[in-house]
Amino acid sequence: MRYLPLTFFLLLGCATTSHVDRVSRDQAIAFLQSEGIIHGSAKVESAVWHEDLKKWLITVGYPHQDQKEVLAWWFVDADGKNYSGGTCRH
């Protein structure tokens, strides 16, 4: 019985997860559009929140004249104010 408060405290701590305030997926994509990163016929392939980095990882496909798609990986910070990344041909 004397461990009941400790058990409750530990269970409460395990049940709560750390939540980082961040822009939504759509806001992160809109930010890249406003910066000219996503434009024309470019297509968002995926957008995933990376918990360890605290950034959105957004994969964008760009059509290319030789029919091969050029992929780019862009990171958008939690505030939706900064980005980094680039392209990789595949």
Secondary structure, DSSP 8 states (H G I E B T S, - for coil): -TTHHHHHHHHHHHH---------HHHHHHHHHHTTSS-TT-EEEEEEEETTTTEEEEEEEE--TTS--EEEEEEEETTSS-EEEEEEE-
